[in-house]
């Protein structure tokens, strides 16, 4: 997965706007870049709720951030495993961007049916600041001709299981993602 996604919606009553407000966003937000604050969905005090976190785990002794984690190997890497087992989150999005490796064209991928995508993630605290990563997987047939990786997408009715089920992430990482539509943004 590339390094940007969108949370933009014009519908004042949308679920995305509810998540944005719950996470403390007052101004409209559209594209999310690495290191930006963004809403994440997580268990909190016995409820599933949206909170604000910053995108990317910082590398030690570096200004660089790790924004994505390979779902196939994250459980075996110390950098991600504690967050994966103990602090899973879902990153709501209205779409994610990929750039063609061949043509460098920018595409947005949006849900074919439901209005939101739920990207599998995990969060951790660095210096008291909540930060998250997004898990990626091999691209499916909707994405593969543009990019070889994509976010792990959780169906809406499986969000609670992903967040609260002890080992559900293992299943979530291999379930087929929801169908996506693709739109050329720029060439």
Secondary structure, DSSP 8 states (H G I E B T S, - for coil): --SEEE-----TTSHHHHHHHHTT--S---EEETT-EEEEEEEETTEEEEEEEEE-EE-TTSS-EE-EEETTTGGG-HHHHHHHHH-EEEEEESEEEEE-TTT--EEEEEESSSS-EEEEEEEEEETTEEEEEEEEEE--TTTTTT-SEEE-B--GGGHHHHHH-SSHHHHHTTS----EEEEEEE-
